[in-house]
Every structure is written in structure tokens, then in C-alpha cells.
Amino acid sequence: MSNSLKPKDLLERLKGKIPVDEVTAKGFLGDLFDLLESEIKNEGRISLFGFGSFSTVPVKGSIRVNPRSGEPIVIPEHLRMKFSPASALAERVNKEYAHLEPVILEEEHPGLLVKASRYRDTLPREEPKIPVPEASGPPRKETPTETSGALVEKEPAEALPVTPLEQKALNEPEKKNGRRRVLFAIKILGALLVVFSLLLILIPRNSEKKERGKTQAALEKPEQAEPLEPASPPEKITEPQDSSPMAYKVTPGDTFSRLAQRYWGDIDLWPYLWDTNSRSFPDPDFLRPGDCILIPPKPEEEKQRKEIESSILSAYQRYRTLMEQQEDHPRNRYRILNVRKVLSGGQELYPDFVQRHRESIKPEDLPLP
């Protein structure tokens, strides 16, 4: 069985299980997928008894950087699909291994791995060798004699072979001691870093106190006042304008119009700001704290008149589209007011705006003369 199952393959297998024609089976699969999709969109979750549940997990928007061009990219907030299998499905999948039970090989060493009992039975076992006495009766105890002049040493008993598991258990205390030494060294290093940081903070403060004392002593000495020269007027500092857009994280109370007034000083230019982020925010009034947007440099009204008028018409048409698609939405009364504000803002920027685009504007939306 392949990892991916295409609709055609699923259709063939369904026809093999149920005696139906291809049209009926195809319609059944289409209705099933439509039902799952609609339930997930409306409820955010659907559970199939004995199989599992499909649910959606919200993912917050973020700003990433294009690795090729280095430009910031706004990733909008979206939903991610999640599947949680049911316990009955897990039992059916693991039915082949249900007879296996975990067992601890060595109770006195909790750090050993837990293996299956069947694996322990497959390990080689060596039977202990039983020494056979040479003669009947109790063994005679040897004593030192005058001829030998020394004691007779007993031969050391033969050491039993050490299994890999026993060797691992013997090495476990050494590993723990090594870990303790590493942790102790880390603590000592951290303490040294803290002391060094405190010294760096205290030394500059002492030097500042000495300088302040010298300055205070110099001020206390009487000196002949010199005539003050008239102060020159401060030079006007102009900040360089960067052509690249600025990434901004939305805070509570932010709207496109307030951001246009804050950064550009002109609230009527807010459709241009929304049009820059329209792919991520299809509703001009939908901004939530935590969303990420791009704020481009302030557009020049004369040089970029075509782009500004296009953004105003885009905002107007978007409001109209939302009202047509959502006829019973409670925000439609506010959208009507925003439609008129958008057109009034275009008229403030360019007095002939409405006259030039009268064909694209509905008569009931035309501002009063």
C-alpha cells in the first residue's frame, strides 16, 4: 500500500467493496468530502466515532524574511488542520502487539531500558559449572609443613562472564558521577560570570562618582563670569527616508486610518496603506492586536496620484463587495459610512476625483456637493 491514496484509487477500492456503479461511488465520495469540509468550517471540529477527529488550530500571523531577496514577508493568520485518532483505531492498529508486556530487566538499576519479555528469553544463558570432588569425604585442609616451608595458596575461582546488560548496569554509576561533575563545573562557571558582571557594573560607577566629585569641587570655586554669546538657532534635523517598508505589529486600538494619521500625518491616505496589505487583510476594518503589517514610506500626492486613486477605488469596491456578499451582517451600517468617508477623502486629496471616476461609483454613494 502506498503512502498517498488518490481519489481514483479510493474510488476503485470502494467499488470493490460495495456493488455500486462508478457514478454512484463518485457521488458518495464527493458528498462525504463536502460534508466533512462544511462541518470543519462551521464548527471547527468533527469527530468520527471509532476513527478519530479532525480539528482546526489557529496560527498567529508573523513576519518572515525572503531568503532570496531579503525583503520582509507578512504571513497572515491562518488555520492548521489536526487529526487525533480514536482509542479504538489505535487498538485495531496495535492489535498485533497487544500480547507483549513491558518488563524491567533489573529492578535495582532503574536506569536500564525496559524490554519485552520475549526478547529477554532470547538472550543466551550460561549454566554454572558444578565442580566434581576427586574423592569421597570432606576435603582435607592443607597445613604448612617443614619440607615446603610456605603456605599452599588456593587457586582463584574462575570469574563468570559479564553480560552486556550487567556491564551497562556497572557503568551507570560512572555516568552519573560524570554528569554531576559537568553540572558542578557549569555552576562554578556561572558563578564566575556573575561576579565578573558585577565588577564591570561597579567599577564604572566608582569612576563616575570620582568625576562628579571633581566637577562639584570645581563648581564651588568662585570664577569670574564671562559674557555669554547669543546662542545660535538649532539646526533642523531631517531624518533620512528609507524606501523599504517598515514592519509593524498591531496594538489595541490601531486601525489603518489611525496609522496613516500617525506615520504620514494625513488620514485620507489610509486606503493606500490598506491596499499595500490587502492580500493579508481583505476586510479594511479587520485589524486585531498581534497582526503584522507593512508600512511603506509616505506616498507623494502628485507623483503617485495614479496609485493613490487606485487604492481609494479598491477600498470603495471592497466595501461594496462585502456588503453584497454579507447582506445581513451587522457591520453593514458602518460600512456604508466608511464608503462615504473613503470617497470624501479622495475628494479632499484631489478635487476632481469624483468627477473623473463617476462611472465606477454608484449614484447613491456620491458625496453631496
N, C-alpha and C positions, 0 to 999 in steps of 0.2 A: 504493500500500500504506500503511495507517495505521500509526501508531507502536505501538499496542497491539493484540494479537491475542487475542480472546476464545476460550474453549474451543469455542463453537459455530462460529466461523469456522474454527478449526483442524480441527474435525470435518468441515466441508464440504469443505475443501481436501484432506483425507486421503481422503474418499470419491471426489473427482475424480481422484486419482492411483491409488488401488487399488480394484479392483472388489469391494468388500465392502459389506454392508448397514450400516445406521446402528447397530444394536445391537453388531455385532462391532467396528466402528471405535470406538464409545464405550467398550467394554470394554478395547480395546487402549490407548487413551489413559489410562484410569484406572489400568491395571496399570503403564504406563510411569511415570506420576507417582508412584504408590505406591513403585515400585522406587527411583526417584531419591531420594525423601524418606527411605526407610528406610536407604539407603546413606549419605546425608549425616548422618543422626542417629547411626548406629552407628560409621562410620569417620571422619566429619568431612570427607570429600573423596571425590569421584567424578570420574573422567576418561572422556570420550567420545572415542575415537580419531578424529582428523581434525576434531573440532568444538571441543572445549575442556574445561575442568574447572571444577566447582563446588566451593567450599570454604567453610568457616566461619572467621571471625576473631573471637576473644574480645574483648569490650569491657568494660573495668573499670567498676564502679559509681561513681556520682558523686552529688553533691548540687547541685541547681539551685534556683532561686527562681521561684515562680509570678509572672509579670509582673502579674497582675490583683490577687491578694490579698497578695503579698509573703511568703507562707509558704514555708519550705523544702520541697523535694520530693526524695525519695530515688529515684534511677533505679538499679534493680538491675543487676547484671552480666548481660550477655546476649551472644548470638552474632549476628554480622552476616554476611550472605551475600556471596560474592565470586565473580565469574566471570572466568576467564582464557582468552581464545581461543587455539586452537592455531595454529601457524605455517601449517599447510595451509589453515585457514579464512581467515587473513589474506591468503595468496597468492591465494585464489579471489576474495576481495572486491576486492583491488587489481590484479586481472589486467588491467583496462582501462588502467592507468597503468604497467604493467611496462616498456614500451618507453622511458619517459622516464628520462634520466640527469642527475644534477646536474652543473653545470659552474661553475667560478669565473670570473666575468667579467673581473676584473682581479687578476692574481697579485701585483702589487706592493702592493696595498691589501687586506690580509686582512680588514678590517672590512666590506667590501662584502657584500651579500646574495648567496646562491647561487641562481641562477635556472636554469630549464630551457633546453636548447639551442634548443628550438623557439621560445621566447619571444625569445631573442637574435636569431634570424633575422628576426623580425617588426619589429625596430627599423629606423627609416628611416636609410638611408645616403646620404651626400652624396659624390659623386665630386669629387676635387680638380680645380681648373681649371688647365689647362696653358696658359701664355702663349705666344702665337704671335709670333715675331720679325717685325719690319716689313721688314727687308731681309736678304739672304743675307750670310754672312760674319760674323766676330766683331764684337760690339758695340764701337763706338768709345768710348774713355774721354774724358770731357769734362774739360777743364782750365780754370782761371780765365783770363780774357782781360782786356786793358786796358779794353775797352769796357764789360764787365759790372761789373768792379770787385769782384766777390764770387764765392764758390764756388756752384755749382749743387747744391742739395740733392736727394737721392734721395727719391722718394715712398715712404712706409712701405708694407710689404706688408700685404695685406688679411688680417685675422685670421680664422681658421677658426671656425665656430660651435661652442660648447661643448655637449656632450650632457648630459642630466641625470645620467647615471652619472659622467661626468668631474667635473661640478660637485660631486657628493656626495663624490667622492674628494678634491677640493681642500679641501672643508670639514671633512674628517675630522681633519686636524692641529689645526685651530682648536678642534674639540670636545674633543680630548684635552687641549689646553692649558687649556681651561675647567674640565675635570674635575680636573686637577692643582691649579688654583688653589683650587677648592672643597675638595678634600681637605686642602690646606695650611692653609686658614682653619679647618677643623674641628679639625685637630691643635693649632693655636695656641689656639683656644677651649678645648679640653680641658685643655691645659697650664695656662691661666689658672684654670680651675675647680679643678684640683688644688692649685695654690698658694693660692687663696683658702680652700679647705677646710682646708689645713694651718694657715693663720693662725688660723682660727676655733677649731681644736683647741688650738693652743699658747698663745694669749692667755689663755683661762680657766685653764689650768694655772699660768701665771705668777702670776695673781691669787690662786689658791688657795695657792700656796707663800708669798706675802706674808702672807696671813691666818693661815696656820699658824705662821709666824714670830712674828707679833704675839701669837697665843694662847699659844705656848710661853714667850715672854718674860713674859707676864702670869702664867702659872702658876708661874714660877720665883720671883716676888716673894713674900715671906712676908706672909701675910694672916691676920688673926685669925679663927679658925674660929667660925662661927656655929652655934648649936644647930639640929640637923636636926629638922624637923617630921615626925611619923609620916606615912608615905605612905598615901594613900587607896587602897582596893582598886580594881583596874581594872574599868572598866565592861564589861559583857558586850555584845559587838557581835553584833548579829543581822543576817545578810545578807538583803536583800530577796529574796523568792522570785518568780521570773518565771513567769508562767503559760504561756509559749510553750515548746515543746520545744527541746532542745539538740541540735545536730548533732554526732555523734561518729564518728571514724574508728577502726576496729577495729585493735588492735595484737596481736602474737603472744601467745597465752595467754588472750585475752579470751573469755568466754562470757556468756550472758545472766544466769546466776546470779551470776557474779563481779561483773559490772557493777551488778547490783541491790544486792549487798552493799557495793560501793564507794561508790555515789552515794546509796543510800537507807538503808543500814545494816540491811537485812533481806533475807536471801537467799530467804525464802519468797515474796517479791513478784516473782520473776523471770518468772512466766507473764504478768503484766501488761505487763512490758517487751517480752516476745516478741510478745504479741498486738498491741501498737502497731505492730510491724514485720513482722507475719505475712505481709502481701501480698508483700513482697520476700524473705522468708526462710521458705519453707514448712516447712523442717526445723528444729526448735528447736535441734538440736545442730550445725547447719552455719553456722559463722561463720569467715571467713577474713580474715587481715590485709589491710587496704586497703579492706574493705567499709565502707559508710557506713550508720549507723542513727540513729534519733531517740530521745533520752532525755527523756521528759516529766517534769514535777515529780512528787515522791513522792506517790502516792495516799493519801488519808486512809481508814484501815481502816473506820471507821464510816460516814462519809458516802458513800463509794464502794464499799460492800460488794457491791452487785449487780454492778458492773463487774469487781471483783477475782475474785469467784466465777465469773463468766462466763469470764474469761481462764484460770482454773485448769481448768475443764471443757474449754475449747478446746484447751489444751495436752495434756490427757489424751486427748481424742478424736483429736488429730493423731498422737500416738504410736501409738495403736491402728490408725489408718488406714495409717500407714506400715508397720507390721508385717504387716498383711493384704495390702497391695499388694506387699511385698518379703519373701516368706516365707523365702527362703534368704539374706537379707542378713546379713553377719557382725556388724552392729551391733545386731541384734535383742536379743541378750542384755543389752546396755547399755540399750536402750530399755525393757526390762521393769523394770530397776532404776529408771530415771527415772520411769516411770509411778507406781511406789510412792512415790518421793520427792515427786512433784507432789501426790499425794493426802495424804501425811503433812504437807506444807507447808500445804495447805488446812485440815487438822485443827488445826495449830498456830495458824493465824490465827483460825479460827472453830471452836470445839469441836463444834458441831452440823453441820459442813459435810457430812460423810459421811452422816449420818442424813437430812439434808434432800435430798440428791441421790443416794440409794441406787439409784433407778431408772435413772439414767444411768451407773452404774458396774457393771462385770462382777463377779460374786461372787469370782472368783479374784484380782481386783485390790484387794479391800477390805483396808485395813491391819488388822493384828492389834490387838485391844482392849488 
